[in-house]
Amino acid sequence: MSRTRARTAAVVGAGAAGLVAARELLREGHAVTVFERSGRVGGTWAYDARSDPDPLGLDPAAPGAVHGSLYASLRTNLPRELMGFSGFALQGRVFAGDPRTFPGHREVLAFLDAFAEESGVAGHVRLRAEVRRLRPLGPGEGWSVEWRGDAGDAEEVFDAVVVCNGHCTVPLVPKLRGIENWRGNHMHSHNYRTPEPFQDQVVVVVGLGASGVDIAREISKVAKEVHIASRYTQDRVGKVDIYQNVWLRSEVDCIQDDGKVCFMEGSAVTADTILYCTGYRYHFPFLDVDDFTVDDNRVGPLYNHVFPPKYAPSLSFVGLPSKSIVLQTIEMEARWVARVLSGRAELPSEADMAAAVQEHNRRMEAAGKPKRHTHVLMPGWAEHIDWLAAQVGEPPLEARRRNMYEKALRCIWTLDERYRDTWDDDEDDDEQEEEEENKCIA
Ligand SMILES: Cc1cc2nc3c(=O)[nH]c(=O)nc-3n(C[C@H](O)[C@H](O)[C@H](O)COP(=O)(O)OP(=O)(O)OC[C@H]3O[C@@H](n4cnc5c(N)ncnc54)[C@H](O)[C@@H]3O)c2cc1C
């Protein structure tokens, strides 16, 4: 294989990232095989009513461990306008009878099914084909892909591999001080499906991300009390006005000797359950490469979250960043990979990419950011999209989409569930017009 012209590409995973990666690779003329270990495409969006036998889900290799982390009632946290792909929008078309601006998970899954079919990607997907080991062969000799399917184990060689195995499956569970004193139940949101098991309980929800907010709200309808603990509550600590039984707390300080959950602000509660909504760990059990690690949830080294300098461009990762317009970010990353492989976009030298990664890490350290936030794009989320767009010769993110995303985040943090049904698209047009006017004045 020449450094920039792949002929065959394996994609690991047929979730949103794998599907759009396959489309972009096909568009660039590559021969694509998508390996998907489950029986369907759609990844996370294929709701699975089962949950892990271990409520914390700490061992992804445990018998019965499940991939999906969606709860039964889940509706998107972004409006459908932000959840499509270019040339294939979720906006303006109904896929599973749910036309709401913030649809339920079945609508998104049906959208991904239709995308796979209509883009022609479906014909390149092998279902029930689990990639067990990926390893580089000699220089220029491509990658060995060992996989297991219905007919047993097999090995094939590809020029390039794009890893799209998802990162919302293996729980990240913080170790609370004094956890050995805890006698109640605990679980991670990965295993939360419905609120009924929390009837009349006092529940401490750890984490104030989109899932934490949704789940706390849903549980509050049946629970006695819900306490949401987060380092981001700052001056909002106290009872939440719009709910009878929900409190915002600062971070959990410790579990006291008497088993109470004590918060940083000094209050303590006797709780039945601690529910961790604390995010996920990156996990690549099949990857057999040197000089590449997941260290405190930093995957790397990775040039702009996508290419490991040592193996670029034949190994790439699509879909690692979080806290952004996810599907747009994934699509732009996929397009960059496809173009680099076909020679229509260029990468710096291995040494320059490695230096760029080091510089990025150095800046994070200087700003006091923990390693585990390496792939969290906030607050510079739009810069990553703009940077990728520049690599493939496309315009930066539209102001309308940026405003819409930031408005959605603000809505989530109000804790008021009505935002999904009272969302006004016209407001976004007004905001955009205002921004354009300001630009003209400036
Ligand atoms: C609770 C929750 C709510 C969310 N809400 C939103 C939202 O509202 N809007 C939004 O844009 N995003 C949301 N997301 C983010 C969501 O993860 C992305 O939208 C997107 O689905 C990620 O796609 P992916 O392809 O990267 O991963 P996944 O969807 O996880 O797909 C990965 C695929 O890889 C397969 N796989 C894994 N390992 C192997 C292997 N070894 N061999 C073969 N196949 C393998 C899996 O079976 C799976 O099908 C949410 C996520 C969660 C968990």
The ligand as a Gaussian input file, in Angstrom:
#p B3LYP/6-31G(d) Opt

LIG

0 1
 C      -27.818000       7.556000      26.780000
 C      -27.249000       8.179000      25.542000
 C      -27.924000       9.217000      24.925000
 C      -27.406000       9.825000      23.780000
 N      -28.107000      10.823000      23.195000
 C      -27.623000      11.400000      22.081000
 C      -28.363000      12.434000      21.408000
 O      -29.440000      12.813000      21.833000
 N      -27.834000      12.965000      20.282000
 C      -26.643000      12.550000      19.781000
 O      -26.227000      13.053000      18.737000
 N      -25.920000      11.578000      20.386000
 C      -26.378000      10.997000      21.518000
 N      -25.670000       9.996000      22.116000
 C      -24.328000       9.662000      21.610000
 C      -24.320000       8.441000      20.701000
 O      -23.377000       7.607000      21.266000
 C      -23.987000       8.830000      19.280000
 O      -25.113000       9.503000      18.739000
 C      -23.677000       7.689000      18.322000
 O      -24.686000       6.719000      18.381000
 C      -22.317000       7.057000      18.512000
 O      -22.133000       6.130000      17.476000
 P      -20.873000       5.165000      17.381000
 O      -20.982000       4.500000      16.091000
 O      -19.642000       5.935000      17.708000
 O      -21.036000       4.104000      18.574000
 P      -22.127000       2.979000      18.791000
 O      -23.456000       3.482000      18.445000
 O      -21.899000       2.492000      20.169000
 O      -21.743000       1.850000      17.754000
 C      -20.617000       1.033000      17.886000
 C      -20.883000      -0.286000      17.184000
 O      -19.677000      -1.049000      17.182000
 C      -20.005000      -2.405000      17.407000
 N      -18.813000      -3.077000      17.914000
 C      -18.155000      -2.837000      19.083000
 N      -17.085000      -3.642000      19.191000
 C      -17.041000      -4.385000      18.061000
 C      -16.162000      -5.405000      17.592000
 N      -15.114000      -5.820000      18.299000
 N      -16.409000      -5.970000      16.386000
 C      -17.477000      -5.558000      15.640000
 N      -18.344000      -4.620000      16.052000
 C      -18.131000      -4.029000      17.243000
 C      -21.154000      -2.339000      18.385000
 O      -21.909000      -3.538000      18.381000
 C      -21.943000      -1.145000      17.872000
 O      -22.917000      -1.512000      16.938000
 C      -26.177000       9.363000      23.254000
 C      -25.500000       8.299000      23.881000
 C      -26.038000       7.710000      24.991000
 C      -25.296000       6.550000      25.623000

